[in-house]
């Protein structure tokens, strides 16, 4: 197993996930954040019996969509306490346990620095299973943008997903944008075990 014995694996570009996975595993909205934020709802309607319109505003929940256009590469994992038999039934028999996730993140960040392309360091994020749901009013713009790569519908919550995320940087024409980001750390990962 190359991941354990060599530190060799690939991170998938989030844009291809909706087309790669089978229908039962697919999240067609992957790579997009959807939420409702309390604010001012503006409606436009017709005056009854007329072609004239009127505008009304009132407090309510505004449906919001967010995306980060930079390519986002993810390594999807699950948190401790996940049902291992459920994971095997969904993703296959081979599972590994990462005993030192911060060390893996640092190893990958160090590897990325050796590449000619520019990437962010590795960000670890819990997946939020609230796609389309209401969020707290003080959610910042940065936090709402993160939802584009850390949010899924509640139907996937049994996976208890944690993601290692790397974002390609640079101008659109110059940044790395392949379907996969190959990682080859070149050494055994003594902090990863097959379970």
ChimeraX commands (.cxc) that place a marker at each C-alpha (Angstrom):
marker #1 position 0.00,0.00,0.00 radius 0.5
marker #1 position 1.76,3.10,-1.32 radius 0.5
marker #1 position 0.15,5.48,1.18 radius 0.5
marker #1 position 1.59,3.69,4.23 radius 0.5
marker #1 position 4.85,2.37,2.76 radius 0.5
marker #1 position 5.92,5.42,0.71 radius 0.5
marker #1 position 3.71,8.33,1.59 radius 0.5
marker #1 position 2.44,8.24,-1.98 radius 0.5
marker #1 position -1.18,9.22,-2.69 radius 0.5
marker #1 position -3.18,11.81,-4.56 radius 0.5
marker #1 position -5.49,14.57,-3.49 radius 0.5
marker #1 position -8.56,15.06,-5.67 radius 0.5
marker #1 position -9.57,18.37,-7.21 radius 0.5
marker #1 position -12.95,19.07,-5.64 radius 0.5
marker #1 position -14.43,20.08,-9.00 radius 0.5
marker #1 position -14.31,16.48,-10.28 radius 0.5
marker #1 position -15.97,14.81,-7.31 radius 0.5
marker #1 position -19.56,15.29,-8.53 radius 0.5
marker #1 position -18.74,13.44,-11.76 radius 0.5
marker #1 position -16.49,10.66,-10.39 radius 0.5
marker #1 position -18.52,9.10,-7.64 radius 0.5
marker #1 position -21.44,6.73,-8.11 radius 0.5
marker #1 position -24.95,8.09,-7.58 radius 0.5
marker #1 position -25.20,6.85,-3.97 radius 0.5
marker #1 position -21.97,8.56,-2.92 radius 0.5
marker #1 position -22.21,11.66,-5.08 radius 0.5
marker #1 position -22.82,15.15,-3.73 radius 0.5
marker #1 position -23.74,17.09,-6.86 radius 0.5
marker #1 position -23.23,20.38,-5.01 radius 0.5
marker #1 position -19.66,19.55,-3.94 radius 0.5
marker #1 position -17.39,22.60,-4.10 radius 0.5
marker #1 position -20.20,25.06,-3.38 radius 0.5
marker #1 position -21.41,26.46,-0.09 radius 0.5
marker #1 position -25.14,26.93,0.40 radius 0.5
marker #1 position -26.63,28.49,3.50 radius 0.5
marker #1 position -29.30,30.84,4.82 radius 0.5
marker #1 position -28.26,33.99,6.66 radius 0.5
marker #1 position -30.61,36.30,8.53 radius 0.5
marker #1 position -30.88,39.65,6.79 radius 0.5
marker #1 position -33.17,41.74,4.63 radius 0.5
marker #1 position -35.27,39.82,2.13 radius 0.5
marker #1 position -36.23,41.83,-0.94 radius 0.5
marker #1 position -39.21,40.69,-3.01 radius 0.5
marker #1 position -40.61,42.03,-6.26 radius 0.5
marker #1 position -44.22,41.31,-7.12 radius 0.5
marker #1 position -46.95,42.48,-9.47 radius 0.5
marker #1 position -49.70,44.85,-8.40 radius 0.5
marker #1 position -52.88,42.77,-8.59 radius 0.5
marker #1 position -54.62,43.20,-11.95 radius 0.5
marker #1 position -51.73,45.24,-13.39 radius 0.5
marker #1 position -48.38,44.96,-15.15 radius 0.5
marker #1 position -46.84,47.26,-12.53 radius 0.5
marker #1 position -44.45,45.86,-9.96 radius 0.5
marker #1 position -43.66,46.81,-6.40 radius 0.5
marker #1 position -40.69,46.09,-4.16 radius 0.5
marker #1 position -41.03,45.01,-0.53 radius 0.5
marker #1 position -38.36,44.43,2.09 radius 0.5
marker #1 position -38.65,42.61,5.40 radius 0.5
marker #1 position -36.39,40.71,7.81 radius 0.5
marker #1 position -35.88,37.06,6.99 radius 0.5
marker #1 position -33.45,34.44,5.81 radius 0.5
marker #1 position -31.51,35.09,2.61 radius 0.5
marker #1 position -30.41,32.04,0.61 radius 0.5
marker #1 position -26.71,32.41,-0.13 radius 0.5
marker #1 position -24.35,30.55,-2.44 radius 0.5
marker #1 position -20.57,30.77,-2.19 radius 0.5
marker #1 position -17.66,29.37,-4.18 radius 0.5
marker #1 position -13.90,29.65,-4.14 radius 0.5
marker #1 position -12.71,29.64,-7.74 radius 0.5
marker #1 position -9.15,28.52,-6.97 radius 0.5
marker #1 position -8.65,24.77,-7.43 radius 0.5
marker #1 position -9.15,22.94,-4.13 radius 0.5
marker #1 position -7.54,19.54,-3.54 radius 0.5
marker #1 position -8.78,17.31,-0.74 radius 0.5
marker #1 position -7.84,14.14,1.09 radius 0.5
marker #1 position -11.04,12.95,2.73 radius 0.5
marker #1 position -10.82,11.12,6.05 radius 0.5
marker #1 position -13.18,10.35,8.92 radius 0.5
marker #1 position -13.03,11.32,12.56 radius 0.5
marker #1 position -12.46,8.85,15.41 radius 0.5
marker #1 position -15.67,7.17,16.45 radius 0.5
marker #1 position -16.96,6.68,12.91 radius 0.5
marker #1 position -18.62,3.32,12.24 radius 0.5
marker #1 position -15.82,1.38,10.47 radius 0.5
marker #1 position -18.18,-1.20,9.01 radius 0.5
marker #1 position -20.24,1.61,7.51 radius 0.5
marker #1 position -17.08,3.06,5.91 radius 0.5
marker #1 position -16.11,-0.35,4.51 radius 0.5
marker #1 position -19.59,-0.83,3.04 radius 0.5
marker #1 position -19.42,2.59,1.35 radius 0.5
marker #1 position -15.77,2.87,0.31 radius 0.5
marker #1 position -14.24,-0.61,0.29 radius 0.5
marker #1 position -12.33,-2.90,2.65 radius 0.5
marker #1 position -9.06,-0.93,2.97 radius 0.5
marker #1 position -9.00,1.58,5.81 radius 0.5
marker #1 position -6.07,3.31,7.47 radius 0.5
marker #1 position -5.78,5.16,10.76 radius 0.5
marker #1 position -3.70,8.34,10.82 radius 0.5
marker #1 position -2.34,8.57,14.35 radius 0.5
marker #1 position -0.65,11.95,13.86 radius 0.5
marker #1 position -2.75,14.05,11.45 radius 0.5
marker #1 position -0.77,17.23,12.17 radius 0.5
marker #1 position 2.42,15.46,11.20 radius 0.5
marker #1 position 0.84,14.32,7.92 radius 0.5
marker #1 position -0.29,17.90,7.26 radius 0.5
marker #1 position 3.23,19.19,7.94 radius 0.5
marker #1 position 4.81,16.51,5.73 radius 0.5
marker #1 position 2.46,17.40,2.87 radius 0.5
marker #1 position 3.07,21.15,3.37 radius 0.5
marker #1 position 6.83,20.57,3.26 radius 0.5
marker #1 position 6.45,18.52,0.08 radius 0.5
marker #1 position 4.34,21.22,-1.60 radius 0.5
marker #1 position 7.06,23.79,-0.95 radius 0.5
marker #1 position 9.39,21.71,-3.15 radius 0.5
marker #1 position 7.07,21.96,-6.16 radius 0.5
marker #1 position 7.25,24.70,-8.80 radius 0.5
marker #1 position 3.53,25.47,-8.41 radius 0.5
marker #1 position 2.23,27.62,-5.55 radius 0.5
marker #1 position -0.15,26.15,-2.96 radius 0.5
marker #1 position -1.44,27.12,0.44 radius 0.5
marker #1 position -0.27,25.01,3.34 radius 0.5
marker #1 position -2.51,22.14,4.34 radius 0.5
marker #1 position -5.70,23.19,6.09 radius 0.5
marker #1 position -7.57,20.68,8.19 radius 0.5
marker #1 position -11.32,21.12,8.30 radius 0.5
marker #1 position -14.28,19.38,9.79 radius 0.5
marker #1 position -17.08,18.91,7.32 radius 0.5
marker #1 position -20.27,20.74,8.29 radius 0.5
marker #1 position -23.42,18.79,7.44 radius 0.5
marker #1 position -25.66,21.83,7.14 radius 0.5
marker #1 position -25.77,22.53,3.41 radius 0.5
marker #1 position -28.73,24.79,2.68 radius 0.5
marker #1 position -29.33,25.34,6.40 radius 0.5
marker #1 position -29.32,28.41,8.60 radius 0.5
marker #1 position -26.01,29.78,9.88 radius 0.5
marker #1 position -25.18,32.19,12.65 radius 0.5
marker #1 position -25.52,35.87,11.65 radius 0.5
marker #1 position -21.89,36.71,12.50 radius 0.5
marker #1 position -20.44,34.19,10.00 radius 0.5
marker #1 position -17.52,36.05,8.38 radius 0.5
marker #1 position -16.89,36.21,4.63 radius 0.5
marker #1 position -13.81,34.00,5.03 radius 0.5
marker #1 position -15.76,31.41,7.03 radius 0.5
marker #1 position -18.58,31.41,4.49 radius 0.5
marker #1 position -16.08,30.91,1.64 radius 0.5
marker #1 position -14.59,27.93,3.51 radius 0.5
marker #1 position -18.01,26.30,3.36 radius 0.5
marker #1 position -17.39,25.77,-0.37 radius 0.5
marker #1 position -14.96,23.00,0.55 radius 0.5
marker #1 position -16.14,21.99,4.00 radius 0.5
marker #1 position -19.90,21.68,3.72 radius 0.5
marker #1 position -22.09,18.74,2.71 radius 0.5
marker #1 position -25.79,17.84,2.98 radius 0.5
marker #1 position -26.92,16.18,6.23 radius 0.5
marker #1 position -27.49,12.86,4.41 radius 0.5
marker #1 position -23.69,12.32,4.47 radius 0.5
marker #1 position -23.28,12.97,8.21 radius 0.5
marker #1 position -22.65,9.31,9.09 radius 0.5
marker #1 position -19.25,9.64,7.34 radius 0.5
marker #1 position -18.01,12.09,10.04 radius 0.5
marker #1 position -15.64,13.55,7.48 radius 0.5
marker #1 position -12.47,15.48,8.14 radius 0.5
marker #1 position -10.58,16.91,5.16 radius 0.5
marker #1 position -7.02,17.88,4.48 radius 0.5
marker #1 position -7.36,20.76,1.98 radius 0.5
marker #1 position -4.76,22.37,-0.28 radius 0.5
marker #1 position -5.63,25.37,-2.45 radius 0.5
marker #1 position -3.74,26.23,-5.65 radius 0.5
marker #1 position -2.52,29.83,-5.75 radius 0.5
marker #1 position -1.44,32.20,-8.50 radius 0.5
marker #1 position -3.18,33.66,-11.51 radius 0.5
marker #1 position -5.85,31.49,-13.18 radius 0.5
marker #1 position -3.69,30.72,-16.20 radius 0.5
marker #1 position -0.62,29.79,-14.17 radius 0.5
marker #1 position -1.98,27.79,-11.25 radius 0.5
marker #1 position -2.03,24.01,-10.99 radius 0.5
marker #1 position -5.49,22.77,-11.98 radius 0.5
marker #1 position -5.22,19.06,-12.83 radius 0.5
marker #1 position -7.85,16.57,-11.65 radius 0.5
marker #1 position -5.43,15.22,-9.04 radius 0.5
marker #1 position -2.50,16.56,-7.06 radius 0.5
marker #1 position 0.03,13.72,-6.74 radius 0.5
marker #1 position 1.85,13.57,-3.40 radius 0.5
marker #1 position 4.99,11.47,-2.97 radius 0.5
marker #1 position 6.61,12.01,0.41 radius 0.5
marker #1 position 9.21,9.35,-0.41 radius 0.5
marker #1 position 9.25,7.64,2.99 radius 0.5
marker #1 position 7.10,5.27,5.05 radius 0.5
marker #1 position 4.47,6.93,7.20 radius 0.5
marker #1 position 5.13,5.36,10.59 radius 0.5
marker #1 position 2.15,7.26,11.98 radius 0.5
marker #1 position -0.32,5.58,9.61 radius 0.5
marker #1 position -1.62,2.02,10.12 radius 0.5
marker #1 position -3.88,-0.28,8.13 radius 0.5
marker #1 position -6.89,-1.28,10.26 radius 0.5
marker link #1:1,2 radius 0.2
marker link #1:2,3 radius 0.2
marker link #1:3,4 radius 0.2
marker link #1:4,5 radius 0.2
marker link #1:5,6 radius 0.2
marker link #1:6,7 radius 0.2
marker link #1:7,8 radius 0.2
marker link #1:8,9 radius 0.2
marker link #1:9,10 radius 0.2
marker link #1:10,11 radius 0.2
marker link #1:11,12 radius 0.2
marker link #1:12,13 radius 0.2
marker link #1:13,14 radius 0.2
marker link #1:14,15 radius 0.2
marker link #1:15,16 radius 0.2
marker link #1:16,17 radius 0.2
marker link #1:17,18 radius 0.2
marker link #1:18,19 radius 0.2
marker link #1:19,20 radius 0.2
marker link #1:20,21 radius 0.2
marker link #1:21,22 radius 0.2
marker link #1:22,23 radius 0.2
marker link #1:23,24 radius 0.2
marker link #1:24,25 radius 0.2
marker link #1:25,26 radius 0.2
marker link #1:26,27 radius 0.2
marker link #1:27,28 radius 0.2
marker link #1:28,29 radius 0.2
marker link #1:29,30 radius 0.2
marker link #1:30,31 radius 0.2
marker link #1:31,32 radius 0.2
marker link #1:32,33 radius 0.2
marker link #1:33,34 radius 0.2
marker link #1:34,35 radius 0.2
marker link #1:35,36 radius 0.2
marker link #1:36,37 radius 0.2
marker link #1:37,38 radius 0.2
marker link #1:38,39 radius 0.2
marker link #1:39,40 radius 0.2
marker link #1:40,41 radius 0.2
marker link #1:41,42 radius 0.2
marker link #1:42,43 radius 0.2
marker link #1:43,44 radius 0.2
marker link #1:44,45 radius 0.2
marker link #1:45,46 radius 0.2
marker link #1:46,47 radius 0.2
marker link #1:47,48 radius 0.2
marker link #1:48,49 radius 0.2
marker link #1:49,50 radius 0.2
marker link #1:50,51 radius 0.2
marker link #1:51,52 radius 0.2
marker link #1:52,53 radius 0.2
marker link #1:53,54 radius 0.2
marker link #1:54,55 radius 0.2
marker link #1:55,56 radius 0.2
marker link #1:56,57 radius 0.2
marker link #1:57,58 radius 0.2
marker link #1:58,59 radius 0.2
marker link #1:59,60 radius 0.2
marker link #1:60,61 radius 0.2
marker link #1:61,62 radius 0.2
marker link #1:62,63 radius 0.2
marker link #1:63,64 radius 0.2
marker link #1:64,65 radius 0.2
marker link #1:65,66 radius 0.2
marker link #1:66,67 radius 0.2
marker link #1:67,68 radius 0.2
marker link #1:68,69 radius 0.2
marker link #1:69,70 radius 0.2
marker link #1:70,71 radius 0.2
marker link #1:71,72 radius 0.2
marker link #1:72,73 radius 0.2
marker link #1:73,74 radius 0.2
marker link #1:74,75 radius 0.2
marker link #1:75,76 radius 0.2
marker link #1:76,77 radius 0.2
marker link #1:77,78 radius 0.2
marker link #1:78,79 radius 0.2
marker link #1:79,80 radius 0.2
marker link #1:80,81 radius 0.2
marker link #1:81,82 radius 0.2
marker link #1:82,83 radius 0.2
marker link #1:83,84 radius 0.2
marker link #1:84,85 radius 0.2
marker link #1:85,86 radius 0.2
marker link #1:86,87 radius 0.2
marker link #1:87,88 radius 0.2
marker link #1:88,89 radius 0.2
marker link #1:89,90 radius 0.2
marker link #1:90,91 radius 0.2
marker link #1:91,92 radius 0.2
marker link #1:92,93 radius 0.2
marker link #1:93,94 radius 0.2
marker link #1:94,95 radius 0.2
marker link #1:95,96 radius 0.2
marker link #1:96,97 radius 0.2
marker link #1:97,98 radius 0.2
marker link #1:98,99 radius 0.2
marker link #1:99,100 radius 0.2
marker link #1:100,101 radius 0.2
marker link #1:101,102 radius 0.2
marker link #1:102,103 radius 0.2
marker link #1:103,104 radius 0.2
marker link #1:104,105 radius 0.2
marker link #1:105,106 radius 0.2
marker link #1:106,107 radius 0.2
marker link #1:107,108 radius 0.2
marker link #1:108,109 radius 0.2
marker link #1:109,110 radius 0.2
marker link #1:110,111 radius 0.2
marker link #1:111,112 radius 0.2
marker link #1:112,113 radius 0.2
marker link #1:113,114 radius 0.2
marker link #1:114,115 radius 0.2
marker link #1:115,116 radius 0.2
marker link #1:116,117 radius 0.2
marker link #1:117,118 radius 0.2
marker link #1:118,119 radius 0.2
marker link #1:119,120 radius 0.2
marker link #1:120,121 radius 0.2
marker link #1:121,122 radius 0.2
marker link #1:122,123 radius 0.2
marker link #1:123,124 radius 0.2
marker link #1:124,125 radius 0.2
marker link #1:125,126 radius 0.2
marker link #1:126,127 radius 0.2
marker link #1:127,128 radius 0.2
marker link #1:128,129 radius 0.2
marker link #1:129,130 radius 0.2
marker link #1:130,131 radius 0.2
marker link #1:131,132 radius 0.2
marker link #1:132,133 radius 0.2
marker link #1:133,134 radius 0.2
marker link #1:134,135 radius 0.2
marker link #1:135,136 radius 0.2
marker link #1:136,137 radius 0.2
marker link #1:137,138 radius 0.2
marker link #1:138,139 radius 0.2
marker link #1:139,140 radius 0.2
marker link #1:140,141 radius 0.2
marker link #1:141,142 radius 0.2
marker link #1:142,143 radius 0.2
marker link #1:143,144 radius 0.2
marker link #1:144,145 radius 0.2
marker link #1:145,146 radius 0.2
marker link #1:146,147 radius 0.2
marker link #1:147,148 radius 0.2
marker link #1:148,149 radius 0.2
marker link #1:149,150 radius 0.2
marker link #1:150,151 radius 0.2
marker link #1:151,152 radius 0.2
marker link #1:152,153 radius 0.2
marker link #1:153,154 radius 0.2
marker link #1:154,155 radius 0.2
marker link #1:155,156 radius 0.2
marker link #1:156,157 radius 0.2
marker link #1:157,158 radius 0.2
marker link #1:158,159 radius 0.2
marker link #1:159,160 radius 0.2
marker link #1:160,161 radius 0.2
marker link #1:161,162 radius 0.2
marker link #1:162,163 radius 0.2
marker link #1:163,164 radius 0.2
marker link #1:164,165 radius 0.2
marker link #1:165,166 radius 0.2
marker link #1:166,167 radius 0.2
marker link #1:167,168 radius 0.2
marker link #1:168,169 radius 0.2
marker link #1:169,170 radius 0.2
marker link #1:170,171 radius 0.2
marker link #1:171,172 radius 0.2
marker link #1:172,173 radius 0.2
marker link #1:173,174 radius 0.2
marker link #1:174,175 radius 0.2
marker link #1:175,176 radius 0.2
marker link #1:176,177 radius 0.2
marker link #1:177,178 radius 0.2
marker link #1:178,179 radius 0.2
marker link #1:179,180 radius 0.2
marker link #1:180,181 radius 0.2
marker link #1:181,182 radius 0.2
marker link #1:182,183 radius 0.2
marker link #1:183,184 radius 0.2
marker link #1:184,185 radius 0.2
marker link #1:185,186 radius 0.2
marker link #1:186,187 radius 0.2
marker link #1:187,188 radius 0.2
marker link #1:188,189 radius 0.2
marker link #1:189,190 radius 0.2
marker link #1:190,191 radius 0.2
marker link #1:191,192 radius 0.2
marker link #1:192,193 radius 0.2
marker link #1:193,194 radius 0.2
marker link #1:194,195 radius 0.2
view
